[in-house]
Amino acid sequence: MIDYFAIALTHGLMALAAWRLLARPDLDDDSLASEEKAKPKPWLAARDDNPGDGHG
């Protein structure tokens, strides 16, 4: 009995978490992805500044 309760509780909580994540309004917002691509990546700029460091 305890084992069935533990399995039902944990699976129920995982289903609730998945339901809440899928219901988020920013899940289908593509504007955030385009802003993320536009941001400069400092680790790429630092690697390009030092071509003789053996990484690249």
C-alpha angles and dihedrals in degrees: 000000000000092000093055090048093051092048093047092047096049094043091046091052091048090050090050091050092049091048092051092047092050091049094057113119094219092060091088097036108117094179090081091056093053091049090051091053091050094056115100115243109227094199090060093048092050091050091051092050092060108047093162098057094092096245113109 
